[in-house]
Amino acid sequence: MPTMTPTQRFQGQDLLRVGRDDNYLLLAPSQGGRLVRWVHRGQDILYWPDDADWTRVAKVRGGNPLLFPFIGRHFVDGEAGRWRDGAGVTHDLPQHGFARDLPFAVSEMSEDAVSLSLTSSDLTRPGYPFEFVFTAIYRLVPDGIAVTLRTRNTGDAALPPLPYYAGHHFYFALPHQARAQSRIVMPPASRVRQQADGSLTAPEPGEPAYRLDDPRLQDTFHVLQAAGTDDVGSVRVELPARTIEIGLDSANSAPWYAVTTWTERDDSDFYCVEPWLGLPNAIHHGHGLRWLPGGTEETATCRLILR
């Protein structure tokens, strides 16, 4: 554990600072391990609202919320926020899991990297009866950042494996007027959405590129055709001010299963592009559901490079 952690005052909060000069990250470990700001050459890459409510950070639209142990909405008998385990026991678990609501510990830190960890506790076991350590590792690299999600099952190997599918929720800064001048370039993928009962729509053929004002992108999961291989490729988000390339190659990494696209309103000055390890409600339909035996761990890394 570091003895000293550099901080910076922002919106009345003391946030953890990683980096130097005009290339740095600001994070809030006690607020779900949230990445709040990513500043590159003095410019904010992520959106964060000026009027953010720091009493309810989990609900703030901005930065990069960490999604664990499950992504999105899960259902039991049509009721959202619940899931049923293999023994038939039903558990309550909020949308996107609990990670974004709980404090993380700073487990390692250097001038250009930080590891933030969430450990199973009495707060997590009622809705998710497994022992784990979930870690997010942010590292500044030339012209970007590398982000690793590491999940370790700290339970006994004789117990049932831990189910999970984690992910990111990057809010990229983009004035809403510029959506028509922006686009996303995708690797081969099919389009899927979640229906009101938690089931999935039939896959539709994806396009190689979309303008960001294309309604087909809203609340859409782009299921990567190469998921599970070492050649997933990358997603390119072409904005007027910059291009963000999100590398998803899965060598030495758990495979990214899908990329989700979303924004809140027509006048929202952000656009979300979210690498996910599975699809919402995968605990029941299995699409992207991962099982981790006791005493083992796996990581999933993506690299965000600015062009």
Phi, psi and omega in degrees: 000129180298145179277334179223139177233125179292137181233162174222137179283129180210125181050041177077008181243147172268105183258150177289132181245130176236129180118194184210162174048239184254020173232105185200167175241145170241127184231154179241084182304320184286350181246064177071019183062026188293129163284117185265313180227142167234109183252124181235119183052040176083358183251138176283124178272326180259154176273140170214128186288145178294333184252033183304136179270102184283357173274349180218058187298328180302336182263358181287133175275100179165165177070223176219093173294144177265129185252115182194144003275342179238152179261144171070206184262140176233149192227145166232120181052043177081358182260121182286157177083019180221153174216154184244128181276179185295339178271001179088007180275133180264136181237147173271133178207129185289165175306137181066011179079197186248354187301320185289351180260351192243156179284141174256153174261146174278108185267329176211152178203142173223187183294331184237012182206156177210144174243127180242131187234142173243127183247143178305147185201184177295343177280334184260331190293325180302319181266349186206086190280063180222155177261130186204165162230120178251123187235135172250127181244118176254129179225127173286131177234166179307121178064029176172201178223151169247134182234126180242132171255122181242126179242126178238129173272108182268007178280176181289141181296340180281347181276162176302148180295160181274127175269139177197162167201110186258177178180180180249166180217062184292123173262099180276135180291125179202113175304136187299333180293343185264004182299320182293340178262009182238157178209165176239132179251125190248148164290171180306126184203158173249152182266132179222149174230166176262136178269172188298334180266004180097349178284170183255148172288162175295141180298141173245148178299134179274165177259155176289337180205151179220144164288148185286356172263010179286120182296343178291347180276339190291126179054042186244137176259121178263099185281119187287125183294332181265011180304135181095357177247176178270009187231050180291324180094209184217160174254135180244120179256108186261104180255162180301325185269340185191167170243135178247117177259123182254103181279128186239013180305135191254019174298130182059026183217147168300142187285131171291133187265324186204163171236127182256140178241138187192148163217168189274308185220171178296333182254017177283132183267044175208160172221133185260131173231118197232108173288128182234147176276344180203183179255154177307140180070018179299335178301339180251322182262345171089356184283099182093359179297131181244144180240129185237112180294157178303140179080007180240165178214161171213159182235156174224123185239138168230152180240129178250110186246134180264130180249000000 
